[in-house]
Amino acid sequence: MYYSLGIDEKLLQEVKDAETSLAPVFSHFESICEYWSVRILNAFREAHVSEYSFFSSCGYGYNDDGRSAVEDVYSKVFGTEKALVRPQMVSGTHAITLGLRGVLRPGDRVVLATGLPYDTMQTVMGLSGNSPSALNLYNIDFDVLPLKDNHIDLEGLKDKLSKPAKMVYFQRSRGYSDRPSFTVDALKEIIDFVHANSAAICYVDNCYGEFVEESEPTLVGADLAAGSLIKNPGGGLAQSGGYLVGKADLVELAAEALTAPGLGSEVGATLNQTKLVLQGLYQAPIMVLQAMKSAALFATVLHKRGYWVSPKPDEKRTDTVQLLGFNQKEDLIHFCQAIQHSSPIDSFVTPEPAPMPGYENEVIMAAGTFVQGATSELSADAPLREPYRAYLQGSLNYYQSKLALLEFLRKFA
């Protein structure tokens, strides 16, 4: 098939050699997939998920047993007291914002322990942009702690915590930056430090990190974590939604921010999404395995060709994001176009840079996905600013990723 698509033997052998070298890495990814597959299956068993759980609700959504089953499974998987999992959350940014809006009050202070967050969360917090709904306009102070040599600055954090802080906020993934993503072990060290030195809530933006390591932030002490269902935990099947997991009182405050005070998590129709959310979570470790193998393949082949990559092929991974550096914007654009042209949906579309809500620079996005914008599926996007970096994530099918890589390499053959 590759030959019929015009891929020559030399390029195919280059990629096959990379796959051979990655055999131990792929084996490690498979062991992590096995761990989470068994843990998630056991959560389904303990929650007594049944065919009846698939029935949906409408209107207020009172007494929705399927919704209860979903949230019970999520709380067991992430080892927390409570979970809020709803299709009404439109993105990871929305889910994370609900945690902030629910927990924080005027006069509260938040220490951003992992430096500036990515663009959309900066807009939410009021660190950039001019939204009249930004949280800083409600007299909430967001105190940025810059990273020190790409690590969380413990001494700086100790100084920040010498003044009262309601929350310490962590962004696990790199976002649109060059800094490495933070491993669960690295987060555990800082979370333990925060709890030993203050009463602050530790809140983790967990996007892209779910099921990549054999642990999660909430299993090592995080009080609250949030993410998107059209990323890792949706398994490529969830049509929309987000989740929050953590201490029961904090999750319920987020639920009141989603619905209304006094209603909280007791309402919310599931709108025929329950089965897809459950099946997506069940398949999520397999989807993450495909994404991890894809990221490692891109990193190995392009690094050998002299491209800047992060993580490097032999580095430990803590999320599904692969950062790829290009010397000029034309190469970056060509790369994203190769991803789009190798997609099952809208393969005939050629993406171009354009303005995007919540971003300061033009962005090019490649995502020929079954679910609009789903980064659980193979996608790449990049702000058009120097240095030129493409953020590759997701993949439901490793072989789609392999073809996309070959299509890109063919431009330089």
N, C-alpha and C positions, 0 to 999 in steps of 0.2 A: 504493500500500500504506500509506503513512504516513497518508493521509486516512482510510482504512478503519479505522485503529487509533486514530482520534480526535485526531491531531496536526493542529493548524490551520495555515493558510497563513503566519501571522505568525511562529510559532515556526520553521517549516521555512525560511523566508526568512532568519531570524536566523542559523541554522546554516549555510545555504548561503553567506551573505556571509562568514562566518568561514572557510569552506573556500576561498573565492576569495582571501582575504587570505593564506592559508597556502600558496599555490602554490609560492613559492620555498623555503619550509621543507620541504615535502613532497618537492620535487626534491632537496634536500640529503640527506634521509633515504634516498631511492632510490639515490643515488650510494654511500652507505655500504653499503646492502644489496647493491649490485652488487659492491663490493670484497670483502665477506666471502663472498658466493656463489661468486665465482671462487676465492678462497683456499681455501675448504673443498672445493670440487670438485677442486682440484689436490691437496689433501692426500689425498683418496680415491684419486686416480690414483696418487700416489706410494706409497701404502700397499698398492696392488694389492688393494683390496677386491673380493671376488668373491661370487657367489651362495653359494659354500661358506662364506663368512664368516657367513652367517645361521644356520647350524646351531648348536644350543645344546648346553650341557653340563649335567650334573647331578652330584650327589654332591660329590666334591672339586673337580671342574672342572679336572683336569689336562689339559694340552695343548689348551686351548681356543683354536683359531685365530681364532674370531670375537672373543673377548675381546681377543686380541693386536691384531687389526685395529682395534678401537675405540680402544684406548689408543695405538696408533701414529698414527691419524688425529688424535686430540686433541693429542698432543705436537707434531705438525706444525702444526696450526692455531694453537696457542698459542706455538709457537717454543721448546719446552722439551726437556730431555733425556729426560724420562719423564712418563708420565701414569698415574693410577689412576682408573678409571671403573667403578663397580660399582653394581648395583641394590640391594645390601645396605645402602647408605647411605640412611637414611630421610629426610634433609632436608639443607638447606644447613648448619644448625647442627651436624648430625652430621659432615658432611664437614670443616668447619672445625675441629671438636673433635679429629678424628683427627690433623690436622696438629699441633695443640698437644700432644696426648698422645704422639704419636710422637716429636716432636723434643725436648720439654722434659724435664728431669730435676730431682729435688729440689735446691733451692738456686739454680735458674736464675731470672733476672729478665727480665720482658717489659715493654717500654715501649709503652703504648697511645697511639700518636702522633696518633690522630684522636679523642681524648677517650673518654668512656664508650661502650662498644659498646651495641647494642640489648639488649632485655630478656633474651632467651634466652641470649645469650653472657655477659651479666653473671652469670646463674645458673651457667653452666658454669665461669666463672672464680672464682666465689665472691665477686663484688662485690655481690651481692644474693641474697636467698633463703637457704635453709638446707639445700641438698642435701649429704648426707654423702659425695658423690662429687666435689664441687667441687675444682677443680685447686689452689686455694690451700691446701687441707688437706694437699697433698703437698709443702708448703714451696716452692711456686712463687710468686714475687712478681709481681703485676700492678701496674705503676706507671703511673697515669693522667696523661697530659699534656693539660691542658685546651686547647681551641682558643683562638686569639686572633683576635677579630673574624671568627670562622668560618673561619679559616685555620689550618693547622698551624704551631705556634709554633717557628720554626727556632732561635731563641736558647734557648728552653726545652728543645728537643730536644738541643741541643748540651750543655746542662747535665746532662740526664738521661744522656747517653752518656759523661759524664766518669766514671761508675761502670760496671763491667762489666755488659753486657746480652747475653743469649743471642739475643733476638729483638726486632724492632720490628714491631708489628702495626698494620695499616691496615684500616679499614673503608671501602670505596669508596662505598657508598650511605649515605643519610642515616639509615636505620633509622627508629625512631619519634622523630625529632627534627626541628626546624625548620632545622637547618643544611644548607647545600647539599651535594650529593654531590661527590666529588672527581674531577676530570678526570684522564685518564691523564698529561697534561703536568704537572699539579700533583703527582701521585704520583712521576713521574720525577725531578722536582727534589729531592724529599725522599729518595727511594731513593738517588740519586747522593750526596747529603749523608751519608746513613748509611754507605754503603760507603766513602766517603772518610775517615770519622772513627771507624769501629769495625769489628769483625768480626761484628756482629750480622746475623742472618738477617732479611730483609725478607719478611714474610708478609702477603698481601692477601686479605681477604674480598671476593671478586669478585661476590657475588650481585647480580643485576639489571643488571650492567654489560656483560655479554658482548655483543659485536658492535654496540654503540651508537656507538662511535667507530672510527676506522680504525686502532686500536692496542689493545693489551691490556697490563696491568701486567707480565706476563712478557716482553713484547717490549721493555720499557724497563728491565729490570734486576731485577724482583722475583724472589726466589729460590724462592718458593712461592706458589701461589694456589689457592683452592678455591671451589666453588659447588655449586649444585643442578641436577639434570637436569629438575626440574619447574618451573624458571624458564627463562631464555632458551635455554640450549644444548640443551634437550630438544625444542625446537620444537613443543611441545604434544602430542608423540607418546610420549615416554618415560613409562613408567608409574610409575617411582620412580627413585631413585638420586642419586648425587653424583659429583663429580670433584675430584681434586687434580692440579695440573700444576706442574712446576718441576725443580729439580736432582734427579738420579737418587737420590742418597743420602737426601735429605729425603723424597721421595715413597715410597721403600721403607720408611722408618721409619714413615710414616703407614700403609702397607700392613700392617706388623707390628702396629700398633695395631688395625687392622680385623680381622685374622685371628689370628695368633699369632707370637711370636718364632721365627724360623727358617723360617716358612712364607711370610709376607709376600705378595707379589703373585703367587706361583706357583700359588695355589689360589683358588677362588671360582667356583662355578657361575653361569652366566649366565641360567639359568631362562627360556629362550625370550624374552629381552628384547633380544638383540643387534640384530635387524633394526630394532626400534622406536627404539633408541638411535641407530643409524646414520642412519636415515631422519629422525629428529628433528633431529639435528645438521645434516644436509643442508638441511632446510627452515628451520632456526633464523633465518637472516637475514631471511627473508620474514615470519616471525612477529614478529621484533623490529620490522620496518618497520610492521606493523599496530599494534603497541603504541605506537610512537613517534608515528605519525599520530594515534592515539586520544588520547594524552596531550596533544599540542599542541592538538587540537580542544577538549578540556575546558578547558584553560588559557585559550585565547583567548576562548571564549564566556563563561566564568564570570568571568574577569578584567574583561571589558567590563561585566559586570553588577555589578561592585564587590566580588567575592569576593577574598579573599587567596589567591594561588596561588604555588607555587614548584616548578619553575622558571617564570618568566614566559614568555609566548609567544615573546619574542625572545632568550631566554637559551640559551646552549649547553647541550646535554644530554649527560650521561655515563652515565645509567641509565634504566630504563623506569619509574621511580617518579614519579608526579605528586602533589604535595601540595596539598590543597585545604582552605581554612580556612572555618569556619562560626561565626556569632555565638552560636549556641545549640545544645545537644546534639540537640534535636528535628530541626533541619535536617540535622545530620550523620546521624542515624538515617534520615531520609527519603531522603537521598542513597544510603546503602548499600542500602536497600530497593529503590530504583529500579534499581540495578545488578543485584540478585538477580532482580527481576521481569522483567528484560530478558535473562535467561540462557537457554540452550537446555536446561539441566538444573535441575530444582527451581525453575522460575520461579514456581510457586504457593506457595512457602515465603516467609514474612516473617521475616527475621532480626531478632533482638533481642540487646541486650548480655548477655553472660554471662561467667563466669570461664573463663579459659583456662590450661592448664598452662604455666608459665614466665613468666607475665605478672603484674604486681602489680595492675593495674586490670582491671575488666571490659573485654571487647573485643567489638566488633560486627564480624562478618565476612560479606561477601557474596561468594559464589563458587559459582555454578551451573556447575560445571566437569565435563568428562569425566573428568579425573584429580583425585581428591580433593585439595583444597588447592593445586592448581597455579596459581601466579601467572604462568605463561606465558599463561594464559587470563584474560579480563577479570575482575578481582576488585577489591574494595575492603575495607579493614579499618581499624579505628581503636580505640585505647584510649579509654575514656570518662573523659577528664580534660581539664581546661582547659590550653591553648587547644584548642578542638575542631577537630581536623585529621583528614581522611580521606586515606588512602594508597591511591591508585589505581595499579594496575599491570596489565600484560599486555593481550592481546587477540589472538585468532586471526583475528578478522574485524573490520575497521574499522567495518563497517556495524552490527554489534551494538553497538559503542561509541556510534555516532551515535544509534541508537534509545534507548539507555540515557540519554544526555544529554537527548534530547527528552522522555523520560518524566519525568525529574526536573524539567525546566523547566515541564512542563505543570502541576505542582503549584502553581506561582506565577503562572500565566497569568491 
